[in-house]
Structure formats: structure tokens, C-alpha cells
């Protein structure tokens, strides 16, 4: 394949991957994108593979992460997009390097492709500064049969299945193109059938509540903000009032018999950016709302301390009659670098003075978000934490019966919110737990353990939704095995690259060209 054709194919791969994710949601395009990149880099030098992978990454991440430039300017968006594209450059180089293995054992090509994708995501999810798992293949499959595989092996297994499907497609294309004048239709048909069989296997995976238990009625309060943007922080009294007023209005509906009293009320992240433990009027406002509704409220609060110039992003349980329950307090464990804290601040300031918008660094918590409310044990994670496998799993192994994602999308857009809701759907299936997402501005909603969404709210609007959910106490296979599937698949990816290295050395020792490079 000529290099200009490969360049076009690499860009199209990124576009196909982009369209697989919300808000577009054309999930079958994810394996198509994988296949296009695999074909583009096949039999090329690793350096050329890296360049093609980088093009795919830019075509994917630049538009996907465009919500990061809505209120902070172009520089953070450009830097983040290029950083994420760099990981696909590594993937492209690795896939190109593994070409001898794929050609020597053609049936291995789909598996090698899938293993390399899992390894790339494992690295990207953890580096640098704790990683950024946005855009994992698994998160594009919220309406796909492959989502059900999360119950067996979490997001890494779903990613493996998506990329395996793409690998079968790539092998089919290469088989058809590599046999001019012959009849390759039997092997091509076999590879196409294998590509269709992978999603079909997903349909066989049983999903649902793991050991279902008692029912609990939960209210999500989406109070909205006066206006979108970074200055939502300057509107913090109005945001608190919005959530308190909406809760009091729900209490009036309960008293009038128009609505049944909830057992629990969930407010989103940043619903009280005024520290209610230090500001008496803010605390009184929340107490009045809790007393009116007669149920505990999980409040998303920004708390000052523990040190000078430090703050915490927290989920705090506020009980009617008694106020804050400090024994049921979760502090966000994975603050977002350059948004909630600034690593290497002096160096970062030389790149952009925008880092000084973050005046106080958020301090990470150390304990999983397991909150015992009385009606239910919650597994609380805050905003982007839903993208991190172990942060969510730790709450389930700690006893969580209901997953709760408190988030604030006021500085982003509806595309980001829908991408986040897709992650909630995967987590619900992964752990066999009912789940919900509570946002300041939307999208909020409930998710059943089989991944279905109910009562999803609109964006940039005020809404209160109440739903009865059945708690779950058991553990899925994915919950039990934890990160071991990812470890095993990543180790196999390393082994595959080692195998490719052996083949290259053997060719060199025999005096043959290292590989028939095409670019």
C-alpha cells in the first residue's frame, strides 16, 4: 500500500473511532477503526507506524476532547489531544513491529491487534500523573452486545473484544488483497464470520443484578447553574440555592401526595462549593432541605483543608435532624491534574499562565467511597473517577450496593456528559450493580445492572427524577478477578512483541531483509 493511501486510511480510522463514541454512538465503527489502523501500519517501519498511529490519535482525540477548550482556551485542549495521540503512535509503532508475527501466523493477527490495544490503554490509563482513560474502546460500546463482556473481565476485556473484531476485519482485508487472481473467498468469509461471532458471544453473557436485594427509592436533584462556564464557581450561592430549592419543591410534592418520599437524595459534585462545615448559612440551607424531604442527602461539597491553601472534593452525607455525618464522608481519590491540582506548577506556568486559575490544590482522599446511608451502602465516585477501573471496583469490594457518580458538567458540554454516562453503564454491567449519575446541569439518570438507562435528563436544565432501584450484594466474575485480565493481556502483548523480535533476528541471521517495508 502506498504511503499516501495509508495516511488517508489512518485518518479515516480516527474518524471511525470517534463516531463510535457518544454523542454519535455508532458502535460498530469502533472495530472498523481498529481494522483501518491495523491495515495502514502493516509491514511498515515502526517509525512510519508511529506517524500513522499519531494521525489516527489526532483524528480521534482532537474532536472528542474539544469540550476541554470551551472555557479554558485552545492550549490545554491541544496539549491533551496531542498527548493522547502519542499513545496511539506507540500503538502504531508496536503494530508495525509485530507485522512479521502477523504474517507468519495469519490467524494470530487479530489476537495480536487486540493485545496491543489493551496494553496501550493500560499504559495510557496510568501515565502521566495517574493517566487519562477517556476514549477507551470499551467506552464506545454502551449499546453494543460487547458491553455484556464487562461482567466477565471489565473494560479491558471489552476493549480486547472490540479490537479482536477489528483484527479479524483487518486480516480479512489483507487476505483478500494479498491473493490477486486467486479465490480467497473461503478464508475471507471465515474471517468475516469470526468478526461477527465476537459480538455474538457477548449476547451469551448473562448480566443483571449480582444477588439482588431490597428496593430503595432514590431522588436525583439536578439543580442547574445560572450560566455555564468556569465562573460557575462565582455563582456558588446560587448553585447551592438551586439544589436546596429543588429538594424543598420535591418535599412539597411528597406532602401533596404527588410523589412518594425517597429514601435517599443525591446532589451532584459542586452542588455546595461553599464549605457547609465552616459556613453556617450554607449548612443551614442544606439542613432545611434535608429536614423538609425527611431523607439523607448525599451532597457534593468543596471542603477547605486539611492544610492551608488546600481543599477537598467530597461527597458528604447530610442527615435530616442531625446534619452532616462526618463518618460518611468520601474525599475524591483521583483529582484531575491541571484542573484540580497543578503538578510541577512552576514548570507548568512557563507553558501557560492559565494554571493559576487553580488557586488551591485539591488533596486526594485515601479511602474508597463506601458510604453507609442506612437505606443503602453507596459506592461513591466523583466525576472523571468513573473512568478508572480500580477506583470503582474498590467501592464494590468494600460493600457498595449502589454505584453513585457525582459530577459537574457545567464547564463542558452534552457530548462530554454522554460519554461519561456511557462509562456509568459499563460499570453497572461490570459489577452487577444499579448505578446513577447526578450532574449539576445534566446528563443525570439511572442505570440498571444490565446497562439500560432510565429517566435521563436534558442538558443545561433543572430536573428532579425519582426511581426505585433494587440493591445488589453479590460479585460478578469481573469484580472477583479485578485487574488480572488486564495484567494477563498486557503480558501477552509483551510476549507477542518479543516473538516478533525473534522472527526479525532470524531473518537477519539468514541474511534476509528484516521485513519488506513499504514506508
N, C-alpha and C positions, 0 to 999 in steps of 0.2 A: 504494500500500500504506500502510495506517495505521501510524503510528509504533509503537504498542504491538505490532503484529504483527511489525514489523521488529526490535524489541528481542528478542522471543522467537526469531525466526529467527537473529539474531546469536549468541545464547547457544547455540542448537542447533548452529550452525556450529562453535563452540568445542568442544562435546561430541563432535561427529562427528570433528573433527580429533584430539582426544585419543584416541578409541577406535581410530584408525588406527595409533597407535604401540604398540610393546611396553609392557606385557606383554599388551595386548589383541590387537593385531595385525590388526585388521580393515581392511586397507589400502585397500579400495575406498571407505571412508568419507572418505578424505582429499580426493578431488575433490568429494565431496558437500559437505563442509565449506566448501571454496573456493566452490562454487556458491552455497551458502546465504548466505555473507557478501556475495558479489557482487550477489545479488538484493536483499539487505537495504539496501545502501548506494546502489543505483542511483537516479539522479535526485534525490539529496538534497544539501543543502548540505554542503560539506566539513566543517563543524563537526559536523553530525549524523553524517556518515560516520565521523569520528574517534571519536565516542562509541560508535557501534555496533562499530567495529573494536576498541575498547578492551574492550568486553564480550566479544567473541569471544576476545581475548587472555587475559582473566582466566579464562574458562571453560576455555581450553586449558592455560595455564601454571600456574595455581594448583594443580590436582591433579597435573599432570605433574611439577612440581618439588617435590612435597610431601616427597620424600626429603631435601631440604635442611634441613628443620626437625626431623629425628628426634633430633638431639643438640645442636643449637645454639639451639633456641628458635624462636619464630614470626617474630621481626623480620627476620632475613636472608631467610627464605622469602617473606615478604610483600613486602619491598623488591625482591627479584629478580623475583618474579612480576609486580609492577606495572611494573617497568622493561621487561620483555619484552613485556608487553601494550601498552606505549606505542608499540612499533614497529608493532604491528597497528593501533593508532589512526592512525598515519601512513599505513599501507596503506589503511585505510578512507577517510580523507580524500582520498587520491590517486585511489582508485577512484571516489569520488563526483564528484570534479572532472572525471574523464575521461568522465563519462556522456554529454556531447554527442557525443564521438567514437564511443562505443559505439552510440549511436542513429543517428547519421548514416551510419555504416558498420557495420551489424549484424554482418557477417562478421568485423569486426576485434575485436569484444568478447572472444572467447576469447583472442586473442593479447595484447590489452592487459592482461587479467587476469593472464595468465602472466608478462608482462614486469614488471608491478608487484610480483608476488610475488618474483621473482628480485632485483629492486632492493631490496626491503625486507630480504630475507635478507642481501644483500651489505652493507648498512649495519649490520644487527644483528650480523653475524658479526665486525665490526671495531670497534664502538664500544659503550660507552666502555671504556677500559683493555684494548684488544685484542679486545673483543667476547665474545659467548657464543652459539655456534651451535646450542645444544641446541634440538630441536624444529623443525629444518628439514624441510620437506615431504619431501625426498629420504630422510630417515632413517626415514620411515614405510613405505618401500616394500621392505623386506628380503625379503619373499616375493612381490613383485609382478613381472610381466613388465617393468615400467618400470625396475626395478633395472638391467637389462642396458644401458640407455642411458648408465649411468655410464661404460662403456668408451669412449664417444664424446665425452662432454662433462662428466664428473664429476657431482658433486652439483648444480651449477646447472642442468644440462640435465635431470636427473631432476625437480627442482623445477618447471622450466618445463613439463615434460610433464604432471605431476600437475595443475598449475594450469590448463594448457590444456584438459585433460579437464574440469575443473570449469567453465571458461569456456564450453565447449560446452553443458554441462548448464544453466548459468545462461541462456544465450541461448535454449535450447530452452524453458525455463520461461517466460521473458519473451515469447517468440513465441506460445506457447500462450495466455498470459493476456492478451496485447495484441490479440487478434483475436476478441472476443466475437461470436457469431452467424455467424462465418465458419469455413471449414475450413482450419486451419493445419497439418493433419497431415502434409502433404508436407514443408514446411520443418522442422517439429519432428522428423520421422523422420530427415531428413537430418542435423540437429544431433546427434541421439542416435547415429546411425551414426558420425558423426565422433568422438564421445566414446568409442565402443567401438574405433574404429580406432587411437587413440593408443596404448593398451596393446598392441594387436596389432602395431604397428610395433616395439615393444620386443622381441617374440618373434623378430623377424628379425635382431636384432643378434647377431653371433657373440661369444661370451665364452669365456674359458678362459685357460690359461697363455700369456703372451706369450713365445714362443720357449722352450719348456720345456727344462730341463737335467737335471743329475744329481739323484738322490734323496738325501735326508738324513733321518735318524731323530731326532726331537725329542721331548723329555720336558718336559711342563709340570708343575711342582710347585706345588700349591695347599695350602699348609701349614695354613691357617686360623688364627684367633686365639682366645685363651681366651674372649673375650666381645666382642660388637660394641659400637661406640661410639667417642667421641673419645678415651677412655682407652686405646685400642689402643696409643698411644704409651708409656703407662706399662707396657705388657706387652712391651716391645720385645725383651727377652731371650727370653721365651717364644715370641714370633713367630719370631725367628731360629732357635731350637732346633727349632720345628715344621718349618721348611723344611729344615734340615740333617738332622733325623732322618728325614723322609720321603725325602730323597735317599739316605741311607745304606740305608734299607729297600729302595729300588729297586735299589741296588747288590747287596744280598743276593739279590734275585730274579734278577738277571743272573748272579750266580755260581752260583745253583742251577739255571740253565737255564730258569727260568720266564718270563724276559723277555729280549729282545735288548738289547744295550748301546746306548744312544742316542749319537748323535754330538754332541749339544748338549742342555743342560738350561737351562730358563728358569724363573727365580724371578720373582715379581711385584714391583711397586712396594712399597716399605716392608718388604720381607722382611728387610732389615737396617737398622733405624733407628739401630743402634749403628754409628758410623763404623768400618768394618773396616780402614781405612787408618791409624787412630790408636789403635784399641783392639786390643791384641794377642790377647786371648782371642776376640773376635769374628772377627778374621782367621783365627785357628787353627781355629775352628769351621767356617768356610766352606772352608778348605783341606782339612780332613779329609773333608768331603763331596765335594769335587771329586776328591780322590785316590781315594776309595772308588769313585766311579762311573766314574772314568777318562775324563772328558769335561769340556770347559769349561762353566762355569755363568755365565749372564747374571744378575747379582744386582741387584735393585732396592735401592739404598742411599741413605741420607741422609748426605752428607759435609759436614763442617764446613769453613768458609772459603769463599772465599779471604780475606775480611776478618773483623774481629772482629764477632761478632753476626750473621754471615751463614752460610747453609747452602746446599747444592745437592741437588736431587732428581736422582739419577743412575742410569743403567744402566751397570754395571761388569762387564767380562769377567774371570772368575777361572779361571785355567788349572790343571789338575792338575800337581803337581810344582813349578810356579813361582809360583803365587799370582796377585795382581792384575796385569792387563796394562793399564797406565795409558795406553797408546797407543790402547786400545779402550774409551774412556770417553765416554758421552753424558750431557750435562747438559741437563735439561729446558729447552726454549727458551721455553715459554709458561706460566710459573707462574700459578696461579689467583689473581686479586685478591681480597683479603679472606679468603682461605683459606691461601694460601702466602706471600703478602706483603700488606701493607696500604698502599695508596696514600693520600696525604693523611691520615696516621694521626691527627693532632691533630683534624682535622675529623671523621673517622670516629668517634673516641672520643666526640664530643659526641652522636652518634646512638646509639651502643651501646658500652658498655664491653667487650662480647664480643670486640671486635677485639684486645684484649690477650691473648687466648688464643694469638694468633700472636706468639710472643715474638721469633722471629728471622725476618727476611725471606729468602725463597729467592731466590737470584741466578740470573737466566736464563742459559742457555748461548747460544753464538753459532754453533755448527756443527750441521749436520743429524746425526741419529743413525745414521750409517753405520758399522757395526761389522763388522770382518773377523775372523771367529772361526776360520777355517781350513776347517771343513766348509761354511760358507755366509757370504755377506755379508748382514747383517741390516739392516733398516730399522726402527730402534727409535724408538717414540714412547711417551710416558708419560701414562697416564690420559686426561684430557679433551683432550689434544692430537690424538687421533684425529678430533675433530670439525673440525679446521682443515685446509682443503684443502692449503695450501702447505707446512705442516709435514710432512705425509705425503709429498707429491709430491717434496719436496727429497731425501728419502731414496732414492726410486726413481731420480731423475736422478743421484744420487750413486753408484749402482751396486747398490742393495739387491736381493737375490734373494728375500727372505722378509720379510714385514712382521710386526713383533712389537709388541704393545701390552701394556706392563706397567702394571697398575692395582691400586688398593687400594679395594675397595668396602666395607670394614669399617664406615665411617661412614654408609653409605647402606642401600639395600635391594635386593631382587631386581629390582624394576622398573627402577631405575637401571642395574643391571648388564645387563639385557636390552636396554635402549635403547642402551647402549654397544656391545654385541655387534652390534646392527644396523648401527652405523657401521662396524665392522670388516668386515662383509660387503660394504658398499658400496665400501670402499677396496680390497678384494680384486678386485672386478669392475672398478673404475675403472682399476687399474694392471696387471691381469692377473697378480697375484701371489698365491701362497699366503700365508696370514696366520694368526696365532694371537693369542689374548688370554689372558694369565696374570694371575689375580686372587688376592689373599690368601685370599678367602673364597668366590669364585665370582661370576659365572659365568665359567669358563675354557673354552677349546675351540679347535679348529682350523677354519679356513675355506679352502675350495678357491677357485681363481681364478674360478669361476663362481658363487660366493656361497653354496655349501652348507656347513652346519655339521656337524662330526663330533666325537664324544666330548665333548659339552658336559657340564660338571659341575654338580652341585647347588649350592645356596647355603648358606653357613654350614656347610661340611663340609670335611673333609680329603680330598684326592684327588690321585692322580698318574696322568696319562694320557700314553701314548707313541704316536706315529704317524709313519709315513714320509710325507714330503712331497717333491714334485718342485719343485725350484727353477725360477725363471724369470728370463731376462735381457733379454727384448725390451721394447718400449714400446708401449703402446696409443695410440690416437689421443688419448685424454684426457690421457695423460701428456705427449704431444708438445705439445699446444696449451695446456696449463696453465690459467691464469686468463682467457685471451682469450674463451672463450664467455661467461663471466660479465660481462666488460667490455662485450662487444658487446650482450648482452641488456639490461644496465643502461643503456647509452647509448640503446638503442631505447625503453626505458621513459621516459627523459627526453624523447626526441623525441615520444613519444605524449602526454605532458603538455603539451608545447609546442603540439602540434596541437590539443589540447582548448582551450588558452588562445586560439588563433587563432579557433576556432569561437565561443567565448564573446564575444570582442571584435566579431566580425562581427555577431552577434545584437544586441549593444549598439548598434553603429553604425547598424543598421537600425531601431532603436527598438523592438526586440522584447525581451521579458524575457530575462534572461541564461540562464535554464533553468527549466523547470517544476518547481520544487522541491516536494517532498512532505513535508518535515520538516526 
